[in-house]
Amino acid sequence: MKSRTTRSKITKQQIYRSVASSTAIETGETVQKIEQNLKQYQAQAKATGLAH
């Protein structure tokens, strides 16, 4: 029999942190600044009806 593994739920916060840290390594900016920008752009996109 195969054993089943349980998957943890991936949150938006975890995705933002992952993208931000990867981008920070490439660009030299801080993770916090990039993460803040990602959240800001997402909020703007929702407000204008883009990228749902």
Phi and psi restraints in degrees (range 20) as a CNS / XPLOR table:
assign (resid 1 and name C) (resid 2 and name N)
       (resid 2 and name CA) (resid 2 and name C) 1.0 -88.9 20.0 2
assign (resid 2 and name N) (resid 2 and name CA)
       (resid 2 and name C) (resid 3 and name N) 1.0 137.2 20.0 2
assign (resid 2 and name C) (resid 3 and name N)
       (resid 3 and name CA) (resid 3 and name C) 1.0 -86.6 20.0 2
assign (resid 3 and name N) (resid 3 and name CA)
       (resid 3 and name C) (resid 4 and name N) 1.0 144.1 20.0 2
assign (resid 3 and name C) (resid 4 and name N)
       (resid 4 and name CA) (resid 4 and name C) 1.0 -95.2 20.0 2
assign (resid 4 and name N) (resid 4 and name CA)
       (resid 4 and name C) (resid 5 and name N) 1.0 136.0 20.0 2
assign (resid 4 and name C) (resid 5 and name N)
       (resid 5 and name CA) (resid 5 and name C) 1.0 -99.7 20.0 2
assign (resid 5 and name N) (resid 5 and name CA)
       (resid 5 and name C) (resid 6 and name N) 1.0 146.0 20.0 2
assign (resid 5 and name C) (resid 6 and name N)
       (resid 6 and name CA) (resid 6 and name C) 1.0 -91.2 20.0 2
assign (resid 6 and name N) (resid 6 and name CA)
       (resid 6 and name C) (resid 7 and name N) 1.0 137.7 20.0 2
assign (resid 6 and name C) (resid 7 and name N)
       (resid 7 and name CA) (resid 7 and name C) 1.0 -101.8 20.0 2
assign (resid 7 and name N) (resid 7 and name CA)
       (resid 7 and name C) (resid 8 and name N) 1.0 135.9 20.0 2
assign (resid 7 and name C) (resid 8 and name N)
       (resid 8 and name CA) (resid 8 and name C) 1.0 -84.3 20.0 2
assign (resid 8 and name N) (resid 8 and name CA)
       (resid 8 and name C) (resid 9 and name N) 1.0 148.7 20.0 2
assign (resid 8 and name C) (resid 9 and name N)
       (resid 9 and name CA) (resid 9 and name C) 1.0 -75.0 20.0 2
assign (resid 9 and name N) (resid 9 and name CA)
       (resid 9 and name C) (resid 10 and name N) 1.0 130.0 20.0 2
assign (resid 9 and name C) (resid 10 and name N)
       (resid 10 and name CA) (resid 10 and name C) 1.0 -89.2 20.0 2
assign (resid 10 and name N) (resid 10 and name CA)
       (resid 10 and name C) (resid 11 and name N) 1.0 127.1 20.0 2
assign (resid 10 and name C) (resid 11 and name N)
       (resid 11 and name CA) (resid 11 and name C) 1.0 -97.3 20.0 2
assign (resid 11 and name N) (resid 11 and name CA)
       (resid 11 and name C) (resid 12 and name N) 1.0 163.2 20.0 2
assign (resid 11 and name C) (resid 12 and name N)
       (resid 12 and name CA) (resid 12 and name C) 1.0 -60.3 20.0 2
assign (resid 12 and name N) (resid 12 and name CA)
       (resid 12 and name C) (resid 13 and name N) 1.0 -36.7 20.0 2
assign (resid 12 and name C) (resid 13 and name N)
       (resid 13 and name CA) (resid 13 and name C) 1.0 -60.2 20.0 2
assign (resid 13 and name N) (resid 13 and name CA)
       (resid 13 and name C) (resid 14 and name N) 1.0 -41.6 20.0 2
assign (resid 13 and name C) (resid 14 and name N)
       (resid 14 and name CA) (resid 14 and name C) 1.0 -66.9 20.0 2
assign (resid 14 and name N) (resid 14 and name CA)
       (resid 14 and name C) (resid 15 and name N) 1.0 -38.2 20.0 2
assign (resid 14 and name C) (resid 15 and name N)
       (resid 15 and name CA) (resid 15 and name C) 1.0 -65.6 20.0 2
assign (resid 15 and name N) (resid 15 and name CA)
       (resid 15 and name C) (resid 16 and name N) 1.0 -46.7 20.0 2
assign (resid 15 and name C) (resid 16 and name N)
       (resid 16 and name CA) (resid 16 and name C) 1.0 -56.8 20.0 2
assign (resid 16 and name N) (resid 16 and name CA)
       (resid 16 and name C) (resid 17 and name N) 1.0 -46.0 20.0 2
assign (resid 16 and name C) (resid 17 and name N)
       (resid 17 and name CA) (resid 17 and name C) 1.0 -64.0 20.0 2
assign (resid 17 and name N) (resid 17 and name CA)
       (resid 17 and name C) (resid 18 and name N) 1.0 -40.5 20.0 2
assign (resid 17 and name C) (resid 18 and name N)
       (resid 18 and name CA) (resid 18 and name C) 1.0 -65.4 20.0 2
assign (resid 18 and name N) (resid 18 and name CA)
       (resid 18 and name C) (resid 19 and name N) 1.0 -47.4 20.0 2
assign (resid 18 and name C) (resid 19 and name N)
       (resid 19 and name CA) (resid 19 and name C) 1.0 -64.6 20.0 2
assign (resid 19 and name N) (resid 19 and name CA)
       (resid 19 and name C) (resid 20 and name N) 1.0 -43.2 20.0 2
assign (resid 19 and name C) (resid 20 and name N)
       (resid 20 and name CA) (resid 20 and name C) 1.0 -64.4 20.0 2
assign (resid 20 and name N) (resid 20 and name CA)
       (resid 20 and name C) (resid 21 and name N) 1.0 -42.4 20.0 2
assign (resid 20 and name C) (resid 21 and name N)
       (resid 21 and name CA) (resid 21 and name C) 1.0 -69.2 20.0 2
assign (resid 21 and name N) (resid 21 and name CA)
       (resid 21 and name C) (resid 22 and name N) 1.0 -37.9 20.0 2
assign (resid 21 and name C) (resid 22 and name N)
       (resid 22 and name CA) (resid 22 and name C) 1.0 -64.1 20.0 2
assign (resid 22 and name N) (resid 22 and name CA)
       (resid 22 and name C) (resid 23 and name N) 1.0 -44.3 20.0 2
assign (resid 22 and name C) (resid 23 and name N)
       (resid 23 and name CA) (resid 23 and name C) 1.0 -66.5 20.0 2
assign (resid 23 and name N) (resid 23 and name CA)
       (resid 23 and name C) (resid 24 and name N) 1.0 -37.5 20.0 2
assign (resid 23 and name C) (resid 24 and name N)
       (resid 24 and name CA) (resid 24 and name C) 1.0 -62.5 20.0 2
assign (resid 24 and name N) (resid 24 and name CA)
       (resid 24 and name C) (resid 25 and name N) 1.0 -39.1 20.0 2
assign (resid 24 and name C) (resid 25 and name N)
       (resid 25 and name CA) (resid 25 and name C) 1.0 -62.9 20.0 2
assign (resid 25 and name N) (resid 25 and name CA)
       (resid 25 and name C) (resid 26 and name N) 1.0 -41.1 20.0 2
assign (resid 25 and name C) (resid 26 and name N)
       (resid 26 and name CA) (resid 26 and name C) 1.0 -75.4 20.0 2
assign (resid 26 and name N) (resid 26 and name CA)
       (resid 26 and name C) (resid 27 and name N) 1.0 -34.7 20.0 2
assign (resid 26 and name C) (resid 27 and name N)
       (resid 27 and name CA) (resid 27 and name C) 1.0 -101.9 20.0 2
assign (resid 27 and name N) (resid 27 and name CA)
       (resid 27 and name C) (resid 28 and name N) 1.0 -20.4 20.0 2
assign (resid 27 and name C) (resid 28 and name N)
       (resid 28 and name CA) (resid 28 and name C) 1.0 85.7 20.0 2
assign (resid 28 and name N) (resid 28 and name CA)
       (resid 28 and name C) (resid 29 and name N) 1.0 3.3 20.0 2
assign (resid 28 and name C) (resid 29 and name N)
       (resid 29 and name CA) (resid 29 and name C) 1.0 -84.2 20.0 2
assign (resid 29 and name N) (resid 29 and name CA)
       (resid 29 and name C) (resid 30 and name N) 1.0 169.6 20.0 2
assign (resid 29 and name C) (resid 30 and name N)
       (resid 30 and name CA) (resid 30 and name C) 1.0 -79.2 20.0 2
assign (resid 30 and name N) (resid 30 and name CA)
       (resid 30 and name C) (resid 31 and name N) 1.0 149.9 20.0 2
assign (resid 30 and name C) (resid 31 and name N)
       (resid 31 and name CA) (resid 31 and name C) 1.0 -61.1 20.0 2
assign (resid 31 and name N) (resid 31 and name CA)
       (resid 31 and name C) (resid 32 and name N) 1.0 -41.6 20.0 2
assign (resid 31 and name C) (resid 32 and name N)
       (resid 32 and name CA) (resid 32 and name C) 1.0 -61.8 20.0 2
assign (resid 32 and name N) (resid 32 and name CA)
       (resid 32 and name C) (resid 33 and name N) 1.0 -42.2 20.0 2
assign (resid 32 and name C) (resid 33 and name N)
       (resid 33 and name CA) (resid 33 and name C) 1.0 -65.3 20.0 2
assign (resid 33 and name N) (resid 33 and name CA)
       (resid 33 and name C) (resid 34 and name N) 1.0 -44.5 20.0 2
assign (resid 33 and name C) (resid 34 and name N)
       (resid 34 and name CA) (resid 34 and name C) 1.0 -66.6 20.0 2
assign (resid 34 and name N) (resid 34 and name CA)
       (resid 34 and name C) (resid 35 and name N) 1.0 -41.9 20.0 2
assign (resid 34 and name C) (resid 35 and name N)
       (resid 35 and name CA) (resid 35 and name C) 1.0 -61.6 20.0 2
assign (resid 35 and name N) (resid 35 and name CA)
       (resid 35 and name C) (resid 36 and name N) 1.0 -41.1 20.0 2
assign (resid 35 and name C) (resid 36 and name N)
       (resid 36 and name CA) (resid 36 and name C) 1.0 -63.0 20.0 2
assign (resid 36 and name N) (resid 36 and name CA)
       (resid 36 and name C) (resid 37 and name N) 1.0 -43.2 20.0 2
assign (resid 36 and name C) (resid 37 and name N)
       (resid 37 and name CA) (resid 37 and name C) 1.0 -62.8 20.0 2
assign (resid 37 and name N) (resid 37 and name CA)
       (resid 37 and name C) (resid 38 and name N) 1.0 -41.1 20.0 2
assign (resid 37 and name C) (resid 38 and name N)
       (resid 38 and name CA) (resid 38 and name C) 1.0 -59.9 20.0 2
assign (resid 38 and name N) (resid 38 and name CA)
       (resid 38 and name C) (resid 39 and name N) 1.0 -44.8 20.0 2
assign (resid 38 and name C) (resid 39 and name N)
       (resid 39 and name CA) (resid 39 and name C) 1.0 -65.7 20.0 2
assign (resid 39 and name N) (resid 39 and name CA)
       (resid 39 and name C) (resid 40 and name N) 1.0 -39.9 20.0 2
assign (resid 39 and name C) (resid 40 and name N)
       (resid 40 and name CA) (resid 40 and name C) 1.0 -63.7 20.0 2
assign (resid 40 and name N) (resid 40 and name CA)
       (resid 40 and name C) (resid 41 and name N) 1.0 -46.6 20.0 2
assign (resid 40 and name C) (resid 41 and name N)
       (resid 41 and name CA) (resid 41 and name C) 1.0 -65.1 20.0 2
assign (resid 41 and name N) (resid 41 and name CA)
       (resid 41 and name C) (resid 42 and name N) 1.0 -36.2 20.0 2
assign (resid 41 and name C) (resid 42 and name N)
       (resid 42 and name CA) (resid 42 and name C) 1.0 -64.8 20.0 2
assign (resid 42 and name N) (resid 42 and name CA)
       (resid 42 and name C) (resid 43 and name N) 1.0 -42.5 20.0 2
assign (resid 42 and name C) (resid 43 and name N)
       (resid 43 and name CA) (resid 43 and name C) 1.0 -64.6 20.0 2
assign (resid 43 and name N) (resid 43 and name CA)
       (resid 43 and name C) (resid 44 and name N) 1.0 -40.4 20.0 2
assign (resid 43 and name C) (resid 44 and name N)
       (resid 44 and name CA) (resid 44 and name C) 1.0 -65.7 20.0 2
assign (resid 44 and name N) (resid 44 and name CA)
       (resid 44 and name C) (resid 45 and name N) 1.0 -40.0 20.0 2
assign (resid 44 and name C) (resid 45 and name N)
       (resid 45 and name CA) (resid 45 and name C) 1.0 -64.5 20.0 2
assign (resid 45 and name N) (resid 45 and name CA)
       (resid 45 and name C) (resid 46 and name N) 1.0 -41.9 20.0 2
assign (resid 45 and name C) (resid 46 and name N)
       (resid 46 and name CA) (resid 46 and name C) 1.0 -65.3 20.0 2
assign (resid 46 and name N) (resid 46 and name CA)
       (resid 46 and name C) (resid 47 and name N) 1.0 -39.2 20.0 2
assign (resid 46 and name C) (resid 47 and name N)
       (resid 47 and name CA) (resid 47 and name C) 1.0 -66.0 20.0 2
assign (resid 47 and name N) (resid 47 and name CA)
       (resid 47 and name C) (resid 48 and name N) 1.0 -31.1 20.0 2
assign (resid 47 and name C) (resid 48 and name N)
       (resid 48 and name CA) (resid 48 and name C) 1.0 -96.1 20.0 2
assign (resid 48 and name N) (resid 48 and name CA)
       (resid 48 and name C) (resid 49 and name N) 1.0 0.0 20.0 2
assign (resid 48 and name C) (resid 49 and name N)
       (resid 49 and name CA) (resid 49 and name C) 1.0 84.7 20.0 2
assign (resid 49 and name N) (resid 49 and name CA)
       (resid 49 and name C) (resid 50 and name N) 1.0 22.0 20.0 2
assign (resid 49 and name C) (resid 50 and name N)
       (resid 50 and name CA) (resid 50 and name C) 1.0 -105.4 20.0 2
assign (resid 50 and name N) (resid 50 and name CA)
       (resid 50 and name C) (resid 51 and name N) 1.0 156.8 20.0 2
assign (resid 50 and name C) (resid 51 and name N)
       (resid 51 and name CA) (resid 51 and name C) 1.0 48.6 20.0 2
assign (resid 51 and name N) (resid 51 and name CA)
       (resid 51 and name C) (resid 52 and name N) 1.0 59.3 20.0 2
